[in-house]
């Protein structure tokens, strides 16, 4: 595990950290073919390593400080369906970190999507496994992938698109089992206050952090939400963080999608034209002003949009520093 927390060092120096964007959309552009339904971007770890490096490189050159690995939908179950053994799957988890580093990323965050992603049926947006009775199963499932990915020595862990409060608690419980890298935890939300499950984001954040007795989760927020919900969701996160013990400080992380909706039947993003670079620039500044410090984009967010975010956040951070003098 890396000894120096490079993400915290960047945050201390720059006042904000720029995350990357929608890996899946950019990967389709690079390879010229649709993504695998079972493994999503993780299938490229098997046979398209140069394409994975190229996508990471595009976001890094656009101004992203963090590269999230191509393991969002990676699972032992998914790799097994491709005929790979558990040992071969573990090699691919480790390989994902190396490919992100090869692209020149300042920080590598190991991406770990929800149990819903393994189901490959769009359950991130309509979860069917809500309930405390599922926490032991979810903890064990996450623990196995977590251990495999940590073997590659990422700088941070990124638990993304979590659709229900019980899964957030299960992840927090899994993180208590060993000395893992710092983690961020982001929930998938369907409105300005609710998770995809219909539970309140404020309560989900509180419950996850209560289960995190070792303070492994260092940033918390949301991802893959419609841009119009982002400002309200930050207010929900801040409300939850207001009740934290005084000795605990967390960063708020926010990376909305480009504004379309996922159709699980066609496996496509539909409806709407999507956000523009200018709109993402404006929103990045707003999210910064509201308190987010890890900011980027999710599905359908391009390198050009990340470049716009990076420019906007540089101005916002510089202005904040001037005002503090």
Steps between C-alpha positions, in 0.01 A plus 500: 500500500639846411643671808432860389143616447549674167134601471506683833826665396339622178201627690722687743696658217219580255192528720308262274553168318372439147364151436472339157185450291299230328743218429244283321401753235860587422598132485234439235649784294850355529409138422221573252277233650224481764584398853459151640174470697642267768825680582452846347837681487673217688479278190765724341745386767493158335580593141528879453764622742623775263147638472472515879826695524387734222173587675682570826753711308228711337348593835839565659599731214166678537590593857375215717713441810344159565461195277238250616580145392298310239358267766160653574315189384785254554402197703613144548159388374531708184853385424395138558236536229785587264679179596755658735610343826505687830877537475472645150234740626727615782774572246260724306397693812869573565561579133235772505705706746820458298328617180370815670851576625642438153277779369668746736228546760603700806258297713352157427166418660390138488141497374255263668141520382194362680369145514242627252770550236592132518135416428543701176132589485497870586429433868717797597195708414232264634660278765319182599715404798417779746485394865720435802468123455727530193789671680698179580475380140596841362792535739646166393453574132672839527777362723618254237526760222647754738784268597571418136516864396711611797766250393572740212573781750264779395536832683130519589191284465187624325176328598268640236133520401378333820120487472385422855590574861555136598774463238672811633502344845629171361790678331586685819498167686730341242749785535537428872657159431852610399731797448366621166579817303271801560161469334228716360140384496249643255131425471280487190198730542175547311406842637645787698451312827453127427718203410398279210334282766281789619686530831622843608860585414550677833409185690706272274810715555446502876448123519811422293720727710363358824611156379846633414661490844856507359437815292591320178256708295667834440263649242130449439238623260333393176564410137312422178215732597322744272684835510189686614495303828864559595468824698215367712686175564804685630275672752377156610856376546597810696201450729621148581858615555387769745425225753847340484731488801724806513813291446380378160528692173382371163519642150189523285530325164267575207507375143167514315435348161432698183124510550362206306310197634614138491277252316588156638316320217695658217811561713516859377480853636181659368289818523636850497799655326736473794690777671737732315859583593389850604224358721743265672742788558229704669384210711852409612542850639163474676584162652832639624324799657258263674788307656594216264876448471521185284317588179475331161253330270344160446328334204514686167731767645780548247862611532395838361253537786769403752729762347224756554455386860875523563513857367194603702626346823841660463332840487270418793782372718724796419220743585431319828865528594503874422189553711663318789801734501 
